[in-house]
Amino acid sequence: MPNTVPKILIVEDEPFIRMDLACSLADMGVDVLEAPEAATALQMLDGAPDLHGLVTDIDMPGEMNGLALAREVRGRLETCRIVIMSGRSIPDAAEMPEGSVFLEKPFRATDLASALE
């Protein structure tokens, strides 16, 4: 049985933060998908039913914020690891989908790796 490479979707509207996260995860051997906002992420999700994890910022442009995106992903992919991050907003536990983890920015790549395990 072949070893599967985890596939993680990063949703972050700040290009440099998104690029830094993508590089960190790629260095860990992860297959990384990137989206600048929730609408693009949902389109990508339709083509990636084997997604292992979602890393999303809370505050993003568009009609859907990261918390709403995380709830949608949880509804579609029950076993997907979900990491919600923000440097501005700290969500209440009731706002977060079951089994998700919150990381306050800034954080280390090792913190993200631990949250995705």
Secondary structure, 3 states (H helix, E strand, C coil): CCCCCCEEEEECCCHHHHHHHHHHHHHCCCEEEEECCHHHHHHHHHCCCCCCEEEEECCCCCCCCHHHHHHHHHHHCCCCEEEEEECCCCCCHHHCCCCCEEEECCCCHHHHHHHHC
